[in-house]
Amino acid sequence: MRDQFVLPVALLMAGGLAFGAVAAPDKTPAKAPATAAQSSLTVSGAYVPEGPPTAKVLAAYLTLGNPSARAEHLIGATSPDFGKVEVHRTYRQDGVARMSKAEQVLIPAKGKTAFEPGGYHFMLFRPQRALKAGDTVTLQLQFRGAGTMTVTVPVTKRGGPTHDHGHHGHH
Amino acid sequence: MDGLGPMKQRPFLIVLILFGLLAVGFGWQFQSRQWADPAFAHGKKYPEPKAVPDVVLAGADGKPVRLADFSGKYVFMFFGYTHCPDVCPASLQNLAGELKAMGPAADKVQAMFVSVDPQRDTPAEVARYASYFHPDILGVTAPREELDRLTKGVGAYYFLGSDAEAGRDDYDVTHSMSVYVLNPKGRLAAVYSGDGKAGRIAQDFAFLAG
């Protein structure tokens, strides 16, 4: 498992905005918008569990950290490797699993938000090619007022029943 | 006079404590009755296994699969759909883990993934999807009426997201995540909640028959 794999974060600060600020014919010193300059979100433990070769939907999991003093909001994601990406949340209640689309997800100031099995996850619709363990996919995460972040996410093998080897073995 | 206040409250307090103890006692009794069989620790076992309608499902190539075809075997049944990215793959991986944990006893078991989304899942797709997790997990689906009879029969629940009715393709399906265990007579013998680790059914299995 490469769960612990910490990815370098490529924060493309509000590309257009930053570029606009530099290219503006304005005489004032070029200054990146404060919102983008201050955000320093981190991504860790990103992975996409391999699915059946014919799977039409996969999930991506990761943890977003926000060391800054200002709350951030994930408002969407896209990927060149999938037809569509949505953020969903699984709710489990009385033995029933329900999913609902999340329009935005808070990453609290000085805190983190985990996207993990049974909770928030990125729903990756219609893989553009068959994906298997060892491949990587690209996710572009969109944040309100803080630009987009490009993340390279490894596809990992589903790790069988790795837990609890202490079972009694009856025969 | 101030000292009288707490004194007056004392009988009330005692009654409250007695009630508390009584409540704990009842709770413990309820609990111990539910887990009467200490060897059967993980699932909910039916003291009287419950009859389940003999539905006709569609296996790979649309070949009809009757539940009765599996009499003589235990059936581990999980309901879901293949466009399910989070819960179903994890549950199917757990189901595969159960089969592995059972070792040779797995020969007495037919694990089954029943898609409750025949609108999008063809029988061939469900079969392929299920076998990815373990070659012995049989992926099936069925027409809506048969699915409804089966889910009602075992006490499972599902419904399609509103987008399904609107004709959109990317809808969610809400569904039970339990594993339903039918005994070799085709009766519902036990139910396992879907949010535990693999190996629970395997551990209980020796005591299921008893």
Interface residues (C-beta under 8 A of the other chain):
Chain A: P49 G51 P52 P53 T54 A55 K56 V57 L58 A59 K84 E86 H88 T90 R92 G95 V96 A97 R98 M99 S100 P117 G118 H121 M123 L124 F125 R158 G160 P161 H163 D164 H167 H168 G169 H170 H171
Chain B: T82 H83 C84 P85 D86 V87 P89 A90 Q93 N94 A96 G97 K100 A101 G103 P104 A105 E125 R128 Y129 Y132 F133 Y157 D170 D172 T174 H175 S176 M177 S178 S193 G194 D195 K197 A198 G199 A202 Q203 F205 A206
